[in-house]
Amino acid sequence: MKLLLTNDDGIEAAGLGALLTATHGLGEAVVVAPAGPQSGVSHAVTTGAVVRFETRGPGRYAVHGTPADCARVGLHRLCPNATWVLSGINHGGNLGADVYYSGTVAAVREAVLHGWTGIAFSHYHKRGMEFDWARAARWVRAVLADLLARPVVPGAFYNVNLPHLAPNESDPKVVVCPLDPHPLPLSYRHEDGGGMHYDGDYHARNRNAGADVEVCFSGNISVTQIKLL
């Protein structure tokens, strides 16, 4: 099995390293990731300029473009025989309506549009706590082993969010659940000079019982299948 790995935090991001660790023994991984951070760019693609890429080692390519560019270049040229596209692990959650803004999710969505399938992985972040990427890799590996063995559903992909648990908390359960429809609340503070700065509280967002936001905030791994076609 050939796995194309990408993200939106950049090729040197710790989350991408954790995702690569999680794939060991499950397939041959080829990394095609942005040369630098591309968070929040959603599904932007480069069409009016050259998309440059450079080799950063065996099976490792840095693309000067967006996450969706990485999926396009990877599937068209660098890893056309990929079976799955895996994106992440994002340094922060991509829950509910976040999937429309997220570059992490957009990379997988781009793959689905062109006939592949994939999984987007994100890690919710609690303020004041550090990520434990080794622990996250272990959780992701278990989820991957399950999802990669399932029959591919044409026009669909999975969106997975890891909770942020304290070191002394037990490993989370994996919960298959729907996507929460609520967006982040609109909240801005005025800045000197007439501008405004978004200051919404990610954790205070509205949530539906049993949907991915509540599942992840309750300390479990949310797995949501999203169908495009």
GUKOL-855594 format. One record per residue (C-alpha): residue number from 1; residue in three letters; chain; x, y, z. Coordinates in nm, 4 decimals. Example, Ala and Ser with C-alpha at 12.3 -4.5 7.8 and 13.67 -1.06 7.14 Angstrom:
BEGIN
+-----+-----+----+----------+----------+----------+
:   i :  aa : ch :       xx :       yy :       zz :
+-----+-----+----+----------+----------+----------+
:   1 : ALA :  A :   1.2300 :  -0.4500 :   0.7800 :
:   2 : SER :  A :   1.3670 :  -0.1060 :   0.7140 :
+-----+-----+----+----------+----------+----------+
END
This chain:
BEGIN
+-----+-----+----+----------+----------+----------+
:   i :  aa : ch :       xx :       yy :       zz :
+-----+-----+----+----------+----------+----------+
:   1 : MET :  A :   0.0000 :   0.0000 :   0.0000 :
:   2 : LYS :  A :   0.1331 :   0.3432 :  -0.0967 :
:   3 : LEU :  A :   0.0432 :   0.6359 :   0.1297 :
:   4 : LEU :  A :   0.0780 :   1.0025 :   0.0315 :
:   5 : LEU :  A :   0.1319 :   1.2147 :   0.3448 :
:   6 : THR :  A :   0.0778 :   1.5896 :   0.3595 :
:   7 : ASN :  A :  -0.0372 :   1.8637 :   0.5986 :
:   8 : ASP :  A :  -0.0884 :   2.2391 :   0.6326 :
:   9 : ASP :  A :   0.1625 :   2.3124 :   0.9108 :
:  10 : GLY :  A :   0.4634 :   2.2590 :   0.6850 :
:  11 : ILE :  A :   0.6996 :   1.9752 :   0.6072 :
:  12 : GLU :  A :   0.9018 :   2.0207 :   0.9284 :
:  13 : ALA :  A :   0.5956 :   2.0126 :   1.1581 :
:  14 : ALA :  A :   0.6025 :   1.7720 :   1.4521 :
:  15 : GLY :  A :   0.2498 :   1.6533 :   1.3742 :
:  16 : LEU :  A :   0.3542 :   1.5364 :   1.0285 :
:  17 : GLY :  A :   0.6425 :   1.3480 :   1.1873 :
:  18 : ALA :  A :   0.3969 :   1.1776 :   1.4229 :
:  19 : LEU :  A :   0.1746 :   1.0805 :   1.1306 :
:  20 : LEU :  A :   0.4737 :   0.9320 :   0.9498 :
:  21 : THR :  A :   0.5607 :   0.7318 :   1.2622 :
:  22 : ALA :  A :   0.2023 :   0.6043 :   1.2804 :
:  23 : THR :  A :   0.2209 :   0.4647 :   0.9254 :
:  24 : HIS :  A :   0.5251 :   0.2438 :   0.9871 :
:  25 : GLY :  A :   0.4418 :  -0.1108 :   0.8853 :
:  26 : LEU :  A :   0.1080 :  -0.0129 :   0.7284 :
:  27 : GLY :  A :   0.2363 :   0.0974 :   0.3887 :
:  28 : GLU :  A :   0.5061 :   0.2848 :   0.2003 :
:  29 : ALA :  A :   0.4817 :   0.6553 :   0.2853 :
:  30 : VAL :  A :   0.5744 :   0.9395 :   0.0508 :
:  31 : VAL :  A :   0.5690 :   1.2882 :   0.2042 :
:  32 : VAL :  A :   0.4541 :   1.5759 :  -0.0178 :
:  33 : ALA :  A :   0.3979 :   1.8712 :   0.2143 :
:  34 : PRO :  A :   0.4090 :   2.2524 :   0.2035 :
:  35 : ALA :  A :   0.7529 :   2.4088 :   0.2364 :
:  36 : GLY :  A :   0.6154 :   2.6343 :   0.5124 :
:  37 : PRO :  A :   0.2988 :   2.6808 :   0.7218 :
:  38 : GLN :  A :  -0.0257 :   2.7062 :   0.5249 :
:  39 : SER :  A :  -0.2850 :   2.6925 :   0.8026 :
:  40 : GLY :  A :  -0.6362 :   2.8181 :   0.7299 :
:  41 : VAL :  A :  -0.5928 :   2.8470 :   0.3520 :
:  42 : SER :  A :  -0.8869 :   2.6121 :   0.2958 :
:  43 : HIS :  A :  -0.9024 :   2.4772 :  -0.0608 :
:  44 : ALA :  A :  -0.6910 :   2.7413 :  -0.2333 :
:  45 : VAL :  A :  -0.4919 :   2.6160 :  -0.5323 :
:  46 : THR :  A :  -0.2189 :   2.7758 :  -0.7439 :
:  47 : THR :  A :  -0.3231 :   2.8091 :  -1.1079 :
:  48 : GLY :  A :  -0.1572 :   3.1259 :  -1.2393 :
:  49 : ALA :  A :   0.1985 :   3.0636 :  -1.1249 :
:  50 : VAL :  A :   0.4578 :   2.7883 :  -1.1197 :
:  51 : VAL :  A :   0.4258 :   2.5412 :  -0.8306 :
:  52 : ARG :  A :   0.7848 :   2.4599 :  -0.7355 :
:  53 : PHE :  A :   0.8903 :   2.1590 :  -0.5330 :
:  54 : GLU :  A :   1.2212 :   2.0348 :  -0.3989 :
:  55 : THR :  A :   1.3467 :   1.7002 :  -0.2740 :
:  56 : ARG :  A :   1.4161 :   1.6905 :   0.1004 :
:  57 : GLY :  A :   1.5282 :   1.3271 :   0.1128 :
:  58 : PRO :  A :   1.4112 :   0.9876 :  -0.0120 :
:  59 : GLY :  A :   1.0364 :   0.9965 :  -0.0627 :
:  60 : ARG :  A :   1.0170 :   1.3460 :   0.0843 :
:  61 : TYR :  A :   0.9183 :   1.6572 :  -0.1143 :
:  62 : ALA :  A :   0.8568 :   2.0182 :  -0.0086 :
:  63 : VAL :  A :   0.6043 :   2.2037 :  -0.2243 :
:  64 : HIS :  A :   0.5954 :   2.5831 :  -0.2451 :
:  65 : GLY :  A :   0.2188 :   2.5948 :  -0.2460 :
:  66 : THR :  A :  -0.0966 :   2.5098 :  -0.0549 :
:  67 : PRO :  A :  -0.2075 :   2.1759 :   0.0899 :
:  68 : ALA :  A :  -0.4419 :   2.1265 :  -0.2062 :
:  69 : ASP :  A :  -0.1448 :   2.1972 :  -0.4369 :
:  70 : CYS :  A :   0.0465 :   1.9247 :  -0.2522 :
:  71 : ALA :  A :  -0.2315 :   1.6740 :  -0.3156 :
:  72 : ARG :  A :  -0.2461 :   1.7722 :  -0.6827 :
:  73 : VAL :  A :   0.1285 :   1.7617 :  -0.7435 :
:  74 : GLY :  A :   0.1672 :   1.4474 :  -0.5373 :
:  75 : LEU :  A :  -0.1065 :   1.2524 :  -0.7129 :
:  76 : HIS :  A :  -0.0225 :   1.3829 :  -1.0599 :
:  77 : ARG :  A :   0.3541 :   1.3445 :  -1.0512 :
:  78 : LEU :  A :   0.5287 :   1.2443 :  -0.7278 :
:  79 : CYS :  A :   0.3097 :   0.9599 :  -0.5995 :
:  80 : PRO :  A :   0.0442 :   0.8763 :  -0.8622 :
:  81 : ASN :  A :   0.0105 :   0.5175 :  -0.7386 :
:  82 : ALA :  A :  -0.0967 :   0.6259 :  -0.3909 :
:  83 : THR :  A :  -0.3778 :   0.4214 :  -0.2374 :
:  84 : TRP :  A :  -0.4681 :   0.6736 :   0.0348 :
:  85 : VAL :  A :  -0.3914 :   1.0393 :   0.1050 :
:  86 : LEU :  A :  -0.3273 :   1.1110 :   0.4734 :
:  87 : SER :  A :  -0.3121 :   1.4692 :   0.5995 :
:  88 : GLY :  A :  -0.2005 :   1.5973 :   0.9408 :
:  89 : ILE :  A :  -0.1598 :   1.5602 :   1.2245 :
:  90 : ASN :  A :  -0.2794 :   1.9198 :   1.2438 :
:  91 : HIS :  A :  -0.1618 :   2.1285 :   1.5399 :
:  92 : GLY :  A :  -0.5166 :   2.2080 :   1.6531 :
:  93 : GLY :  A :  -0.8672 :   2.0724 :   1.6037 :
:  94 : ASN :  A :  -1.0624 :   2.0669 :   1.2783 :
:  95 : LEU :  A :  -1.4107 :   1.9991 :   1.4106 :
:  96 : GLY :  A :  -1.7525 :   2.0728 :   1.2696 :
:  97 : ALA :  A :  -1.7564 :   2.3627 :   1.0247 :
:  98 : ASP :  A :  -1.3762 :   2.3953 :   1.0597 :
:  99 : VAL :  A :  -1.3543 :   2.1454 :   0.7722 :
: 100 : TYR :  A :  -1.4450 :   2.4263 :   0.5312 :
: 101 : TYR :  A :  -1.1533 :   2.6474 :   0.6408 :
: 102 : SER :  A :  -0.8911 :   2.3837 :   0.7061 :
: 103 : GLY :  A :  -0.5976 :   2.3274 :   0.4730 :
: 104 : THR :  A :  -0.5440 :   1.9901 :   0.6408 :
: 105 : VAL :  A :  -0.8895 :   1.8731 :   0.5370 :
: 106 : ALA :  A :  -0.8711 :   2.0414 :   0.1957 :
: 107 : ALA :  A :  -0.5714 :   1.8303 :   0.0938 :
: 108 : VAL :  A :  -0.7783 :   1.5145 :   0.1416 :
: 109 : ARG :  A :  -1.0877 :   1.6690 :  -0.0152 :
: 110 : GLU :  A :  -0.8797 :   1.7534 :  -0.3247 :
: 111 : ALA :  A :  -0.7750 :   1.3893 :  -0.3482 :
: 112 : VAL :  A :  -1.1385 :   1.2770 :  -0.3292 :
: 113 : LEU :  A :  -1.2338 :   1.5125 :  -0.6116 :
: 114 : HIS :  A :  -0.9789 :   1.3355 :  -0.8326 :
: 115 : GLY :  A :  -1.0879 :   0.9834 :  -0.7468 :
: 116 : TRP :  A :  -0.8673 :   0.8947 :  -0.4491 :
: 117 : THR :  A :  -0.9686 :   0.8724 :  -0.0850 :
: 118 : GLY :  A :  -0.8035 :   0.9689 :   0.2413 :
: 119 : ILE :  A :  -0.8079 :   1.0658 :   0.6054 :
: 120 : ALA :  A :  -0.7491 :   1.4045 :   0.7693 :
: 121 : PHE :  A :  -0.6042 :   1.3940 :   1.1229 :
: 122 : SER :  A :  -0.6118 :   1.6835 :   1.3688 :
: 123 : HIS :  A :  -0.5221 :   1.7198 :   1.7365 :
: 124 : TYR :  A :  -0.7356 :   1.9483 :   1.9517 :
: 125 : HIS :  A :  -0.5137 :   2.1719 :   2.1659 :
: 126 : LYS :  A :  -0.5897 :   2.2808 :   2.5208 :
: 127 : ARG :  A :  -0.4314 :   2.6092 :   2.6164 :
: 128 : GLY :  A :  -0.1354 :   2.5670 :   2.8490 :
: 129 : MET :  A :  -0.0744 :   2.2013 :   2.7621 :
: 130 : GLU :  A :   0.1970 :   2.0611 :   2.5369 :
: 131 : PHE :  A :   0.1298 :   1.8050 :   2.2657 :
: 132 : ASP :  A :   0.2519 :   1.4518 :   2.3308 :
: 133 : TRP :  A :   0.3255 :   1.3494 :   1.9726 :
: 134 : ALA :  A :   0.4454 :   0.9996 :   2.0588 :
: 135 : ARG :  A :   0.1132 :   0.9334 :   2.2296 :
: 136 : ALA :  A :  -0.0758 :   1.0881 :   1.9381 :
: 137 : ALA :  A :   0.1111 :   0.8659 :   1.6913 :
: 138 : ARG :  A :   0.0057 :   0.5595 :   1.8895 :
: 139 : TRP :  A :  -0.3598 :   0.6654 :   1.8818 :
: 140 : VAL :  A :  -0.3439 :   0.7461 :   1.5098 :
: 141 : ARG :  A :  -0.1843 :   0.4123 :   1.4298 :
: 142 : ALA :  A :  -0.4765 :   0.2265 :   1.5880 :
: 143 : VAL :  A :  -0.7276 :   0.4376 :   1.3937 :
: 144 : LEU :  A :  -0.5311 :   0.3902 :   1.0705 :
: 145 : ALA :  A :  -0.5142 :   0.0128 :   1.1100 :
: 146 : ASP :  A :  -0.8938 :   0.0080 :   1.1324 :
: 147 : LEU :  A :  -0.9813 :   0.2597 :   0.8601 :
: 148 : LEU :  A :  -0.7276 :   0.1401 :   0.6020 :
: 149 : ALA :  A :  -0.8768 :  -0.2089 :   0.6246 :
: 150 : ARG :  A :  -1.2286 :  -0.0878 :   0.5480 :
: 151 : PRO :  A :  -1.3756 :  -0.0913 :   0.1954 :
: 152 : VAL :  A :  -1.3249 :   0.2399 :   0.0164 :
: 153 : VAL :  A :  -1.6438 :   0.4431 :  -0.0223 :
: 154 : PRO :  A :  -1.6258 :   0.6385 :  -0.3505 :
: 155 : GLY :  A :  -1.6509 :   1.0147 :  -0.3025 :
: 156 : ALA :  A :  -1.5919 :   0.9988 :   0.0725 :
: 157 : PHE :  A :  -1.3136 :   1.0547 :   0.3256 :
: 158 : TYR :  A :  -1.2649 :   1.0483 :   0.7020 :
: 159 : ASN :  A :  -1.2053 :   1.3430 :   0.9335 :
: 160 : VAL :  A :  -1.0418 :   1.2384 :   1.2628 :
: 161 : ASN :  A :  -0.9841 :   1.4572 :   1.5695 :
: 162 : LEU :  A :  -0.7748 :   1.3583 :   1.8696 :
: 163 : PRO :  A :  -0.8579 :   1.4958 :   2.2160 :
: 164 : HIS :  A :  -0.5975 :   1.6673 :   2.4344 :
: 165 : LEU :  A :  -0.5682 :   1.4592 :   2.7490 :
: 166 : ALA :  A :  -0.3492 :   1.5012 :   3.0534 :
: 167 : PRO :  A :  -0.0636 :   1.2501 :   3.0912 :
: 168 : ASN :  A :  -0.2439 :   1.0668 :   3.3724 :
: 169 : GLU :  A :  -0.5689 :   1.0202 :   3.1795 :
: 170 : SER :  A :  -0.6565 :   0.6873 :   3.0175 :
: 171 : ASP :  A :  -0.6383 :   0.6431 :   2.6419 :
: 172 : PRO :  A :  -0.9508 :   0.7688 :   2.4647 :
: 173 : LYS :  A :  -1.2253 :   0.5690 :   2.2998 :
: 174 : VAL :  A :  -1.2778 :   0.5939 :   1.9240 :
: 175 : VAL :  A :  -1.6276 :   0.7207 :   1.8441 :
: 176 : VAL :  A :  -1.7774 :   0.7262 :   1.4947 :
: 177 : CYS :  A :  -2.0019 :   1.0316 :   1.4825 :
: 178 : PRO :  A :  -2.1551 :   1.2953 :   1.2530 :
: 179 : LEU :  A :  -2.0085 :   1.6362 :   1.1748 :
: 180 : ASP :  A :  -2.1394 :   1.9192 :   1.3932 :
: 181 : PRO :  A :  -2.2918 :   2.1955 :   1.1745 :
: 182 : HIS :  A :  -2.2067 :   2.4871 :   1.4070 :
: 183 : PRO :  A :  -1.9364 :   2.7365 :   1.3041 :
: 184 : LEU :  A :  -1.7103 :   2.9170 :   1.5467 :
: 185 : PRO :  A :  -1.8904 :   3.2120 :   1.7092 :
: 186 : LEU :  A :  -1.8336 :   3.5542 :   1.5572 :
: 187 : SER :  A :  -1.6378 :   3.7544 :   1.8125 :
: 188 : TYR :  A :  -1.3968 :   4.0404 :   1.7396 :
: 189 : ARG :  A :  -1.2227 :   4.3001 :   1.9505 :
: 190 : HIS :  A :  -1.1401 :   4.6461 :   1.8197 :
: 191 : GLU :  A :  -0.7738 :   4.7323 :   1.7736 :
: 192 : ASP :  A :  -0.6114 :   5.0737 :   1.7655 :
: 193 : GLY :  A :  -0.6298 :   5.2176 :   1.4174 :
: 194 : GLY :  A :  -0.9777 :   5.0923 :   1.3430 :
: 195 : GLY :  A :  -0.9033 :   4.7243 :   1.2789 :
: 196 : MET :  A :  -1.0563 :   4.4206 :   1.4430 :
: 197 : HIS :  A :  -0.8984 :   4.1013 :   1.5752 :
: 198 : TYR :  A :  -1.0852 :   3.7704 :   1.6095 :
: 199 : ASP :  A :  -1.0966 :   3.6638 :   1.9745 :
: 200 : GLY :  A :  -1.3505 :   3.3823 :   1.9768 :
: 201 : ASP :  A :  -1.3213 :   3.1014 :   2.2306 :
: 202 : TYR :  A :  -1.2765 :   2.7733 :   2.0393 :
: 203 : HIS :  A :  -1.4005 :   2.5655 :   2.3306 :
: 204 : ALA :  A :  -1.7121 :   2.7797 :   2.3821 :
: 205 : ARG :  A :  -1.8575 :   2.6963 :   2.0412 :
: 206 : ASN :  A :  -2.2083 :   2.5533 :   2.0123 :
: 207 : ARG :  A :  -2.2286 :   2.1773 :   1.9811 :
: 208 : ASN :  A :  -2.4791 :   1.9028 :   1.9131 :
: 209 : ALA :  A :  -2.4966 :   1.6010 :   2.1420 :
: 210 : GLY :  A :  -2.3176 :   1.3047 :   1.9860 :
: 211 : ALA :  A :  -2.1515 :   1.5048 :   1.7069 :
: 212 : ASP :  A :  -1.7763 :   1.5410 :   1.6575 :
: 213 : VAL :  A :  -1.7264 :   1.8616 :   1.8606 :
: 214 : GLU :  A :  -1.8834 :   1.7159 :   2.1740 :
: 215 : VAL :  A :  -1.7130 :   1.3777 :   2.1247 :
: 216 : CYS :  A :  -1.3656 :   1.5310 :   2.1034 :
: 217 : PHE :  A :  -1.4215 :   1.7867 :   2.3803 :
: 218 : SER :  A :  -1.5405 :   1.4980 :   2.6008 :
: 219 : GLY :  A :  -1.2022 :   1.3303 :   2.5679 :
: 220 : ASN :  A :  -1.2632 :   1.0833 :   2.2864 :
: 221 : ILE :  A :  -1.1323 :   1.0416 :   1.9316 :
: 222 : SER :  A :  -1.3966 :   1.1519 :   1.6820 :
: 223 : VAL :  A :  -1.4129 :   0.9762 :   1.3443 :
: 224 : THR :  A :  -1.6479 :   1.1300 :   1.0885 :
: 225 : GLN :  A :  -1.7072 :   1.0122 :   0.7354 :
: 226 : ILE :  A :  -1.7723 :   1.2995 :   0.4959 :
: 227 : LYS :  A :  -1.9228 :   1.2345 :   0.1515 :
: 228 : LEU :  A :  -1.8658 :   1.4749 :  -0.1348 :
: 229 : LEU :  A :  -2.0027 :   1.2872 :  -0.4324 :
+-----+-----+----+----------+----------+----------+
END
